[in-house]
C-alpha cells in the first residue's frame, strides 16, 4: 500500500510564513528528489527530525476518519505505523518532537484554526495523540516532549545533530527562514512498500536563487548576472515578517490593502507601486541598510499609514527569529526546551515523568506548561460535568496561584477555570511553589496579552453534584471500568450520545490524576491505556504489512481493467522522470504506488 501525505486539500494547513514555500519553490534547482530503498540508496546522514504533530495532522487529514467511529483508533494506529515503519526500513532514524501547548504569541492563529476545523467538521478527535504515542513506543522511535510547541526544540536538535541530519520533516515553513538546509514538507513524503520518496527543499540554495532574482529585477539591461549570495538570517526574517507569519499578519494585510488601492490606474497598472508581498520581499533582499526604517515602508512600499508602533512590532518579529536561532545554538537549549522537573518545579517528579513518558490527554501538558487549552466539545447535557473534571486537572497541574483558561470554539469565548482574573495570573506567573521559579510571565497564558479580543467567562465554580463525581472515581477500577462509569455519569445528566472515545479520554485523565488508581505505575498505566484505546490490536511489525500486501494481490480476470485509486500524489510526470535517473528506479516502478500514481495525471 502506498501512503502519500499529499493532497490539494492539505496545502492550506501549512504553517509558518504565508507564501514563503511557493516563493522558494520557484527555483527548480532548489528542489531535490531523493528516493530511498534501504539498500544501495541508504543515506549517509541517518537522522530525520520529525515535527510529530504535523505528521499526525496530515495522516488524519488524508485518512478522513470520523473520530467517533469504532475503528478510528485502530485505523489511525495501523496507518501511522505503516508510515513510520517505512522510514525505519530505508535506514532512517526518526527523531520525533511532540508539542505540549500552543506557543506564546500564536494563540489567535491556534484558536482560529480550531474554529475553522469545527465549522468544516474536520475535528481530529480527542484520542489521536494517545494512539500515536503507542505507535512511537511500539516501533521504538526516539521521542522528545517539548515544553511548548515543537519548533524551538526541533531547531535546537538540528544544531546539535546537524552533521548527521538527513532532513527535517515538518509542516512549518519557519525552518526555511532559520536556514535548516534540507526541509521536507509533510505533503512531499511518499512512503511505499520498501521505498520512501522525498521532495527536499534545499533552503540555502533557494534563498540564493531568490536573492539573485531580486538583484536581476533591479539590474540594468545587459548587466552581468549577479552572484547568488545567501541572505543573512536578519534579512530572511525581514522577508518572513513582510510575507506574514502568525505574529506579523498585520503587515501582510497592509500590503494587500495597499495592493488593492494602487494596482489599477486608469485601466492599467500604477508605475512604481509594489503589487504584491513577493515584490516587497524582493525590495528587502536588495537593500543594504539594516534595520529597515519608516522611509522604506513609506517611500518604497507606499505604505503611508505605517507608523512607529507598526515598525516596532515588525522589528520584534524579526528579532524573535534571530533570538530563537541564537538560543537554539546554546549548549543548554535542549534541556530548557523539554519537559523536565526543572521546567515544572511545582509538580512532583513522578508526575513530571508521567507527563514526559506516558500516553496522556493533551490538556494535561497544556495546563502544566501554559495554563491554556482548547478542549474537544461534548454533548450539551454533560458539558458542565466534564468541565468539572478538567477544572480538577487544572488545580493539580497548574502553578500555585496561576489562572487557567480554556477556549470554547463553539461560543468563541475564554472560560476561566482557575484564578481570580488576568491580573492575578500575571502576578502568579512570575514565580510560585514556595519560592521556586514558576512559569515565566511571558509564557503563561494571560487573556489580555495573548487573546485580548476574546470574551472571558468565569467558570471557576463546580456545578455538578458531588455524587456524580464520586460515581466516576477511578479508585478500585480498571480504566475500562472507569470509561464505562464516565459513560454512565454522562447518561445520568441526560447525554445519551457520548462517543466512546470521549469516555476513554476522560477515563485516562481521571486515572492519571489519581495516584492510588490500580494502574498508577508507568508500565501498568501504558498497558491499561492500550487495552482501552486499542483492544485486540497487536503490535505492528513490517511482516504484517508484507502479509497484507500479498493478500491484496488478487489476479485480474482476462480483459478486466484495473481500478485506479487517487492517493493524492503531488508528483508530476517530470518528477518521476527525475526519479528514473536514480539507481532504485526498478524498485519504485514495481511498487503499487508508482503503478497507481503513474496513471493519475492532471
N, C-alpha and C positions, 0 to 999 in steps of 0.2 A: 504494500500500500504506500502510495506517495503521500507525504504530509507537507503541504506548502502553506505557510502562513503569509499568503499574499493575496489580496483581493482589493478591487477598487473601493469596496465599502470600508476597508480598513485604513485607507490613506488619510482620512480626516482626523484620525486619532493620534497622529504623530505629534509628539510633544516637543517643547523647546522653542526654537526660533521659527517664527512663521515665514515660510517661503525660502528658508535657507537651503533646504535639501535640493529643491529644483534649481536653485541658483548654482550650487556647487556641482550638481549633476550635469550642468550644461556642457561641461568639458568631458568628452568621452574618454580622454586619456586618464582621467582621474578615477575611472571605474575599472575594476578588475574582477573577472570571473574566475573563481577557484573551485575546482571540483575534487573532492577527497573520497577515496575508497578504502582508506586504512591500510593500503599495501604500498604500491610504488609511490603514491601521492601523499603519503603521511607527512604532515607538516613538521618542520624543524622546531618552530615555536609551538608549544603544546597548549598553553593556557588560553581558554576562551572565556573572557569576562562576560558575564550574563546579567543583564537587568531582568531579574526573575519576574517582577511584576508585569513588565512589558510583554514578556513571552506568555505569561499566563493569560493576560488580556487578549492577545491575538489568537491564542488557541481557542479560547472561549468564543471569540467573535467568529472564527472560522467554523467551529462546530455548530454554532447557533442552537444551543440546547436550552430547553426550558428548565431552570433550576429547580422547579417544583416537581419534576418528573422523578419516578423511582430510579431511573437509570442514569441520572445526572452524574452522581459521584463516580459510578463505575466507568462510564464512558469518558469522563474527564481524566480519570486515573490512567486508563488504557492509552488514550491518545497522547497525553503528556509523557507517559513512559516511553512510547514509541519515539517521540521527538528527542528526548534527552538520551535515550539508549542509542539512537542513531549517531549522535555526536560522539558518544564514547566509542562506538565501534570503528570510527575512522581515525582514532588515535588522539582526539582532542581531550583536554582536561577542563571541563566546565567549572568555573568558579562563580557561584551564584551570590548575588547580593539582594536581600529582601528589604522592602520598605517596612517601617514601623508606623509612620504617621505622615500626614501632609507636611511638606517642607514649609517653614516660615516664609510668608510672603506670597505663597501660592494658593491660599485658601479660596480666593474668589474663583480662580480657574477650576480648582478641585470641586467646589460645590456646584458651579455651573455645569460641569460635565455630569455630575450625579443627577441634576435636574433634567438634563437632556436625555440621559440614559433612561430615566423613569418615564419620560414622555414618549420615548421611542419603544419602550418595552424591552430594552436591552440591559436588563439587570443581571449582574454576574453571578449572584447567588451568595448566600452567607457562608457556605461551607467550602467554597472554591479554594481559598488559601490553605485550609487544613488538609484537603485532599492532595493538593500539590506538595505539601510538606511530606506526605507519605511517599510520593514519587521520589523526591530528593533522597530520603533516607533509604528507601528500598534499593536505589541504584548506587548508593554510596557517594553521592555528589557532595562536594565541599560547599558549605553554605555559610554566609556571614549575614548577621542580622544588624541592619543599620539602626542608629538611634532615631533617625528621622526618615527622609527619603533616601533612596539608594544612590543618588547621583554623586554626592561628595565622596562616599566610601568607595564607589567604583573608580573614581578619579584617583584616589589615594592608592588603591590596589594596583592601578595601572602604573603609577610612578614607581611603586615598589618592585613590580614584576616585569617592567617594560621590555627587558631583553628576551623574555620568554612568552610574551603575549602574542598570540596569533591574530586576534581581533577582539573588538568589543561589540557584543550583540545587544541592541537596545532599540527603544522607540523614541529616543530623545536626541534631538539634533544639537543640544548644547555641547556634546562631546566633540563635535566638529569645530566649535568655537575654541575650546580648550586646546585643540590640536592633537588629540589622540589620533595617531597616524592611520590606523585601519579601523573603520567603523562599518558594521553591518546592521542595517535597519531590519527589524524583525520581519518586515514584509519581503525581504530579499534573501530568505533562507529556505531552501528546499531539502527536506530530509526524505530520502527514498530508501528502499531496501538495500543496505550496504553502501550507499552513496549519499554524500551531502554536497550540495552546490550552494556557494555563497556569491552574492554580488557585493564586493567590498568597495567602499568609498575610501580612496586614498586622500584623506582630508588635506594633507600638506600640499600635494600636487594640485588639488582642486583650488586651494586658496591662491597658489602661484598663478594658475591659469586665469582665475578671476581677476587678480591684480593686473596681469598682463592685458586682459580685455579692457579693464578700466583705463589703463595707460593708452592703449590703442585708440580708444574713443576720443581722448583729448589730444592725440598726436597730430602733427601737421601732415598733410598729404605727402606721401613719398618718404616719410621719415623711416629710419631703420626700425626693425622690430624690437620693441623694448625687451629687456631680460625678464625672465619670470622670477620675481622676488617674493619671498614669503612674508606677508604682513605680520607684524608682531601681535602679541595677544591683545594689547590695548586697542589696536586698530580693528582686529577681528571682533572684539567686544563692542566697539562702536557700531560696526555694521549690524551686529546682532541686536543691539538696542534700537537701531533705526528700523530694522525689519519688524521688530516687535516680539518680545518673549512674554512670559507670564507677568513680568513686572513692568514692562515698558510698552504695553499695548497702546497707551495714550499717544505716544509719539507716532506710531503707525497710523492711528486714527486721524491724527492731524495731517499726516502726509496724504492719506486717502481723501480727506476733506479738501485739501489744497489741490489735489489732482482733479477732483470734480469741478473746482472753481476755475482752473486755469487750462484745462485740457483743450477746450474749444475756444476759438477766437474768430468770430465772423465766418463760421463754417469750416475753418481749418484748425491748425494747432498753433498755440502761442509760442513765440520764439523764446528760447531760454528757460522755459518753465520745466521744473522737474516733474516728469509724467508718472513716476512710479517709485515705490520704495527701492526697487532694483537700481534705478538711475541714481537715487540718493546714496545707495551703497557704493556705487562707482565713484561718486564725488568724495566720499570718505576715503576710499583707497588711494586716491591720487593726491591727497593732502599731506603736507609735510609737517604742519604745525599741530602739536598736541598739547593740551586737550582742545576740543572744539569749543568755540565761543559763540555768543549770540549772533555775531555778524555772519557766521556760516549759515545758521538757520534762517536769518532774516534775508540775506542777500543771495545766497546760493540756492537754498531750498525754498525761498519765497514764503517762509512761514512767519509772517509778520507778528502773529499773536504769541509766538514762542517767547516766554518771559524767563526771568531769573529762576523762579521756582521750578519751572519745567526743565530748565537746563540743569539745575541741581539734581533733580530726580533722574534725569538722563545719565548724569555723571555717576550717580550712585549705582545704577545698574551696571555701568562699565566697570566701576571699581570693584563690584562684587565678583565679577568674573576673575579679575586679577587677584583679588584676595583669596578666593576659593582655590585657585591654582597654586598660589604660594603656600597656603595652609596644607593642601594635599601632598606637597612635597616634603613636609616636615616628618621627621622620624616617628613622632608620637601621634601622627594624624589618625592612623588606622584604629588604634586603641581608643582614641577620643570619639570616634565616629561610630563605634559599635555599642551594642547593649552590653554593659558590664556593671558590676556592683559600684564602680566609681561613677558611672554616668547616672545611676539611680540610687543615690546613697541612702534615701529614706526607706527603701524596701529591704526586707530580709534577703540575704544572699540566696537561699533556696528558691525564693520567688523570682529573683532576677535570673537565676539559671534556668528556671522553667520558661520564663519569657524568651530566653535566648535559644532554647533547645527543644521545645515541645510544640506540638500542633495545637495552637490556641486561637480562640476567636480574635479577630483583628482589633476589636475595641480595647482589649487588654493592653496591647502595646501602645496604642494611640493615647489612651488615658494616662498611662505611666510616663510617656515621653513628652506629651504636649498638652494633655487635658482637652483634647478636641477630637471628635469623631463624627462620621456620617453613618448612622446605623441603617440597617435594612428596615423598610416599612413592614408592618404586620397588620393583620386584620383589626379593624377599629375596636371591637369589644375587648381585646387583650392588650391594647397599646399601653395603658397605664400599668398593667400588671408587669409587662416585660420591661417597661422603662424603670420600674422599681428595681428590677434585677440589675439593670445597667447602672442605676444610681448606687447600688451596693458595691458594684465593681469599682466605680469611681472612688468611693470612700476608702476602698482597700488600696488602690493603686496610685492615686494622685498624691503629690507632695502635700504635707500638712498645711492647711490654711489656704491652699490654692483653689481657685474656682475651676470647675469642669463644665464644658459645654458640648452639646451635640447639635448637629444641623439636621433639620427635618426637610427633606427635599419635596415633600408634598405641600407643606404650607410655606416653604422657603423662609423659615424662621430659625433662630437660635434658641435652644432650650437649655437653660442653666440648671444643671443637676446638683451642683455643689457650689458653696461660696455665697458671699453677700453681694457680689456685684463686680463689675470690671475693675474698679479701683482696688478692691480687696485682692483681686487676682494679681494686679501689678505689684502690690506690696508683698504678697506671699511668694511671688516668683523669684525674688532676688535671693532668697535663702530660707531654708526650712530644716525640719528634722533635727532639732536640738543643736543648732549652730552649724550643721553640715550644709554644704553648698547645695541648694535646691536647683531646679531648672532655671537656666538663665532667663532674665526678663525678656530678652529679645526673642527667645524660643517659645516660652509658654504662651498658650493662646489667650489673647485679650481681645474681646469683641471690638472695642473702639479703635484698636490698632490694625487688626487683621481682617475683620469683616465689618467695617464701620456702617455700611448701608443696611445690614441685616437687623431686623427687629429682634430684641432679646425678650424671651418669655421666661418668667420664673417657674421652674419645675423642680424646686428643691424639696417639696413635701411629698411623702409617700401617700398614695391614695388607695392602695389595695389592702384588703383585710389581712391581718396577721395570720389567720388560719390558712388562707390560700397559700401564703409564702411557705408556711410550715409543710404544707402538702407537697411542695416541690423540693424539700430538703434532700441533698444527696447523701446524707449520713445514713450508713447502713444499706445503701443501694448501689447497684451497678449503674454504669452510665446509661445502659439501655432501659433500665427501670426508671431512672430519673427522666429520660426523654419521654417515656410513657406518662410519668407524673406531670411533666410540663404540658403535654398534650391535654391531659385530663383537666388541669387547672385552667387552661385556656377555654376549654369547653364549659367549665363551671361558670365562667363570666360571660358566656354567650358566643365565643368564637369557635365555630364548628368546622372551619375550613383552613385550619393552620397546617401549613405544609410540613411534612416530616423533617425536612432539613432545618426549618426554624426551631422545631423542638430539639433536634440534635445539637444545634448551635448553642442554645441556652442550657442544655444539659451539660455540655462540655464546659461552659462558662461556670456553672454552679460547682462542678467538681474541682475546677482549677482554683476557685476561691475558698474551698473548704479543705483545710489541711488534714482533717480527720476522715475524709472520704476514703473508701476502700482502695482507690487507685491513686493515692497520693504520691507514691514512689514513681520516679520518672519512667522507668521501663514499663511499669504496670499502667501508668497513665497513657502512654503511647499505644500500648496494645489495646486498651479499652477503647480509645478513640478509633482505632482501625476497625475494631469489631462493630462499632456503632455506625461509622461512615461507609465502610466497605465490607459489609458482611459477605462472606463466601468468596471474596476476590483474592486470588492467590498473588503472591509477589511476582512482579513482572520479570521475565527473562527474555533475551533475544531469541532463544529457541522457541518460545511461544509464538513469536512473530513469524518465524520460518514455517512452523507447522500450520499456522492460519493461512499464510501465503500459499502454501501448497494446496490447502483445501479449497482456496478460492479459484485455482486454475481449472476451470471446467471447459473441456474441449467443445468447440462450436461445431454444430452440425454443418454438413455441406451446404454452402450457399447462405448460411446465416451470418448476418452482419454483426460486428462487434458494437456494443453500446459505448458511446462516448460520454464520459462524465467530466463536467467542468470542475477542476480542482483549483481554479483561481490562480494559475501560474502567471507571473509577471514577465516571463522570459519570452522574448520575441524570436523570430527565426534567425536574426542576426546574432542574438545572444547564443543560440545553440550552435551556430556556425563557428563562433569563437570557441565554444567548448569542444567542438570537433578537433581542434588543434591540440587538445590535451591528450596525454597518454592513456587516459581512462575512458576514451570515447566508447569503446565496446561495452564496458560495464554500464555506462549511462544509457546507451541506446537499447540495451537489453532489458532495462527496468520497465516496470509497468508505468511509472510516472512519465518517462520520456515518450512511450508509445501513446499515452493519452494526450500529453501536452503538445506533442508534435502535430496533432490533428486539430488543435484549437488555435487557429489564427484569427486575429480580429478582422 
